[in-house]
Amino acid sequence: MGGAKLEESEIRPVVERFYDRVRADEALGPVFGAAVHDWDDHHARLADFWSSVMLTSGRYKGNPVALHLRHADALTPAAFARWLTLWAQTTDEMLPHAVAQAMQAKAARIAESLQLAIQYRRTAA
């Protein structure tokens, strides 16, 4: 693994291990199982997403808010909290501390943004 900065080569293994945990999780497994039909494609997209977020690579071309709004009913605050817990466990195990902390902070901000978008949709409906 790299030093104090995230290496591109570290992203996909983190994504894959994380989503292995998500799929096995009692609470999140059914949510993601219903939403994701091609896990290899999902891993590739999420690796691109995290590359764009953390390394400003610009590889991710998508709209995460629109994708998550499709599954808004299943995306409860508890689901987001569990997602963040599994993300923290995975990044802590696989990455240098400073990198793991940076990715966890980004994930928390992303989760907050997605939850706000979902809440806005619910109150606007």
C-alpha positions as CSV (number, residue, x, y, z in Angstrom):
1,M,0.0,0.0,0.0
2,G,1.0,3.6,-0.6
3,G,2.3,6.1,1.9
4,A,0.4,9.2,3.0
5,K,-1.5,9.6,-0.2
6,L,-4.0,7.4,-1.9
7,E,-2.7,5.5,-4.9
8,E,-5.0,4.8,-7.9
9,S,-4.1,1.1,-7.6
10,E,-5.5,1.0,-4.0
11,I,-9.0,2.2,-4.9
12,R,-10.5,-0.9,-6.7
13,P,-9.5,-3.4,-4.0
14,V,-11.0,-1.2,-1.3
15,V,-14.2,-0.9,-3.3
16,E,-14.4,-4.6,-3.9
17,R,-13.8,-5.5,-0.2
18,F,-16.2,-2.9,0.9
19,Y,-19.0,-4.1,-1.4
20,D,-18.3,-7.8,-0.4
21,R,-19.1,-6.6,3.2
22,V,-22.2,-4.7,2.0
23,R,-23.5,-7.7,0.2
24,A,-23.1,-9.9,3.2
25,D,-24.6,-7.3,5.6
26,E,-28.0,-8.2,7.0
27,A,-29.3,-4.7,6.6
28,L,-27.6,-3.5,3.5
29,G,-27.3,-6.7,1.5
30,P,-31.0,-6.7,0.4
31,V,-30.9,-3.0,-0.5
32,F,-27.9,-3.3,-2.7
33,G,-28.9,-6.7,-4.0
34,A,-32.2,-5.2,-5.4
35,A,-30.4,-2.2,-6.9
36,V,-27.2,-3.7,-8.3
37,H,-27.4,-6.3,-11.1
38,D,-23.8,-6.2,-12.4
39,W,-21.3,-6.1,-9.5
40,D,-18.2,-5.9,-11.7
41,D,-19.7,-2.8,-13.4
42,H,-20.7,-1.4,-10.0
43,H,-17.1,-1.9,-8.7
44,A,-15.7,-0.2,-11.9
45,R,-18.1,2.7,-11.6
46,L,-17.3,3.2,-7.9
47,A,-13.6,2.9,-8.4
48,D,-14.0,5.7,-11.0
49,F,-16.1,7.7,-8.6
50,W,-13.6,7.4,-5.8
51,S,-10.7,8.2,-8.2
52,S,-12.6,11.4,-9.2
53,V,-13.4,12.3,-5.6
54,M,-10.0,11.6,-4.1
55,L,-7.6,12.1,-7.0
56,T,-9.6,14.5,-9.1
57,S,-9.1,12.2,-12.0
58,G,-12.4,13.1,-13.7
59,R,-13.0,9.5,-14.5
60,Y,-16.5,9.3,-13.0
61,K,-19.3,10.4,-15.4
62,G,-22.6,10.0,-13.6
63,N,-25.2,11.5,-11.4
64,P,-25.0,9.8,-7.9
65,V,-28.0,11.8,-6.6
66,A,-30.3,10.7,-9.4
67,L,-29.1,7.1,-9.0
68,H,-29.8,7.1,-5.3
69,L,-33.2,8.8,-5.6
70,R,-34.4,5.7,-7.4
71,H,-33.9,3.8,-4.2
72,A,-34.9,6.5,-1.7
73,D,-37.4,4.4,0.2
74,A,-34.7,1.9,1.2
75,L,-32.1,4.6,2.0
76,T,-32.9,5.4,5.5
77,P,-30.6,7.2,8.0
78,A,-29.8,3.8,9.6
79,A,-28.8,2.4,6.2
80,F,-26.4,5.4,5.6
81,A,-25.0,5.0,9.1
82,R,-24.3,1.3,8.5
83,W,-22.8,2.1,5.1
84,L,-20.4,4.5,6.7
85,T,-19.5,2.0,9.5
86,L,-18.6,-0.6,6.9
87,W,-16.7,2.0,4.8
88,A,-14.7,3.0,7.9
89,Q,-13.8,-0.6,8.8
90,T,-12.7,-1.3,5.2
91,T,-10.6,1.8,4.7
92,D,-9.1,1.5,8.2
93,E,-7.9,-2.0,7.4
94,M,-6.7,-1.4,3.9
95,L,-5.2,2.1,3.8
96,P,-2.7,4.2,5.7
97,H,-4.5,6.0,8.6
98,A,-4.4,9.5,7.0
99,V,-5.8,8.2,3.7
100,A,-8.5,6.2,5.4
101,Q,-9.5,9.3,7.5
102,A,-9.7,11.4,4.3
103,M,-11.9,8.9,2.5
104,Q,-14.1,8.5,5.6
105,A,-14.6,12.3,5.8
106,K,-15.5,12.5,2.1
107,A,-17.9,9.6,2.5
108,A,-19.6,11.3,5.4
109,R,-20.1,14.5,3.3
110,I,-21.4,12.5,0.4
111,A,-23.8,10.5,2.6
112,E,-25.0,13.8,4.1
113,S,-25.6,15.3,0.6
114,L,-27.4,12.2,-0.6
115,Q,-29.6,12.2,2.6
116,L,-30.4,15.8,2.1
117,A,-31.4,15.2,-1.5
118,I,-33.6,12.3,-0.5
119,Q,-35.2,14.3,2.3
120,Y,-35.8,17.2,0.0
121,R,-37.6,14.9,-2.5
122,R,-39.8,13.5,0.3
123,T,-40.8,16.9,1.5
124,A,-41.4,18.2,-2.0
125,A,-43.6,15.3,-3.0
